[in-house]
Amino acid sequence: MVEIEIRTFAPDDADGVISVILPIQREEFDIDITADAQPDLRVIPDFYQSGKGQFWVAVKDGAIVGTVGLKDIGNNQAALRKMFVAAEVRGREHGVANRLLAALFAHAGEVGVTDIFLGTTDKFVAAHRFYEKNGFAEITESALPRSFPLMAVDSKFYQYKLG
């Protein structure tokens, strides 16, 4: 079995992060979006790695194959963003998504985050099952905190309560 490392984002990872996320959005799910429409991807240290936030990557053979970000939105709350895993390492046998989420949960607990919110598109059906299986409860858009960073493609929302 090939070793897949989960670690925090480093500045040299920027292009690798985009090279994982964009093809999944555009080619697998036919979402008409560019890197320019996601400016957070160009400023990960400032956007995610501040306050109680963080950003993780999964690395296999020197290449980034997975991502997840935790954005501090204040009031001990955070937003889960940019959870993507390359097709070749998806599934239970690789455990990449579970390991990325475990890193996020561990960090959130250590820094005192009490609630994690996320928005996703209706197209990510497998992601919905993954989030629900891991303790996220679906909520309405109106139940989101005002500070939640809505994306234009978000149409389904979840909350996870820590502790």
Secondary structure as UniProt FT lines:
FT   STRAND          4..8
FT   HELIX           11..13
FT   HELIX           14..23
FT   HELIX           24..28
FT   TURN            36..37
FT   HELIX           39..42
FT   HELIX           44..47
FT   TURN            51..52
FT   STRAND          54..60
FT   TURN            61..62
FT   STRAND          63..74
FT   TURN            75..76
FT   STRAND          77..85
FT   HELIX           87..89
FT   TURN            92..94
FT   HELIX           96..111
FT   STRAND          115..120
FT   TURN            122..123
FT   HELIX           125..133
FT   TURN            134..135
FT   STRAND          137..139
FT   HELIX           141..143
FT   TURN            146..147
FT   TURN            152..153
FT   STRAND          156..161
//
